[in-house]
Amino acid sequence: MSTTRPAAEPAAQAAALKEWPLWEVFVRSKQGLEHKHCGSLHAADAAQALVMARDVYTRRQEGVSIWVVPSRAITASNPDDKGELFDPAADKIYRHPTFYDIPNEVGHM
């Protein structure tokens, strides 16, 4: 009589993973000052998401800080709305000092 349990079917394992919340992973590298989005993963909670993110996205010890954020907590703009979101900045010419004379002593700005 065998005491080992049969392995769960891959489809059942995949379904169980999808029941876990989706987390977005951000990593700050040793050379960087900002966190960059690296990818997403499913985890049961924030602590597990941190451990999994470390294992998946910093295998070569390139990170110094990891953020995990529930995907449902992120609000993003719609790409179709880019005109109304970003075009108003084009009419603020004072933000683009192309009409100023820069003295030669200043050099490149």
N, C-alpha and C positions, 0 to 999 in steps of 0.2 A: 504494500500500500504506500503510495507516494504522499509525502507531506508538503510538497510544493504546491503553491496555488497557480492556476493557469494564468498566463499573461492576459491583461486586458486587451481588447481589440483596439487597433490604432484609431478607428473611427470614434470609439467611446472615449479614448484619451483626448482626442482633438476636441470633442464636444465638451468635455470637462474643462479644458483650458479656456474655451470660449465663454464659459460661464463666469470665469474670473474677470474682474474689471481690466480694462486696457489702460496702461500707463505710458506716458511719454517720458523719454529719458534725455536728460541734458547733462553733458560732461564738460568740465573745465580742464583744459590740458595744462601741462607744466609751463608752457610758454605763453598761454593765453590769459587774458583778464576776464573774459566772458565765457559763459556756458554756451555750448552749441548743441543743437538738437541732433541726437545720434540715431534715434529710432524709437520703436514702441515694443512693448511686451505685455503679456498677460500675467498677473500675479494676484494672489489672494488678498494681500494688504500692502501697505507702504513699506514695512520692514522687509518683506519678502521681495518686493520690487527693487529695493536698494541692493540686496544681495544678488539678485538675478542680473540687474543692470551692471554691477561690478564684474560679474563673471562673463557676461556677454560683450560688453562694450569697453572694458579696460583690461583686457587679457595681457597686454604688453606693458602694463604699469605706466600708461601714458596720461592717466587722469589724476587730478588732485582733489576733485570735488564732483559729486554726482547729485543731481536733482531728479526726483521722480514726481510727476504730476498726473493725477487722474485725467484721462483724456476728456471726460465729461465736464471737467472744470475749466477747459480752455474755450474761449470764445474767439472766433476768427472772423475776419471780414470776408465778404463774398468777392471773388475775383471780378464778377460782373459789375461791382460797385466801385471799381478803382477810379473811374472818372470823377465821381462826386466826392470821393475821399481825398484824392491826391491832386487833382487839377487846380483847386483853389490856391495851392502854394505857388503856382506859376505866375499869378498876377501880383505877387509881392516882390517887386523888383529890388527893394532894399535888402533882400536876403541874398542877392547875387550882385556883389559889388563890381560889375563889369564896366561901370561908367566912371570909376574913380581913377585918378592919376596916381600911380604908385611911384614914389621917389626911387631913383636908381640905387640908393644906399640900402634900401630894404631888401633887394634881391628877390628871390622866388618866394611866393607865398603859398 
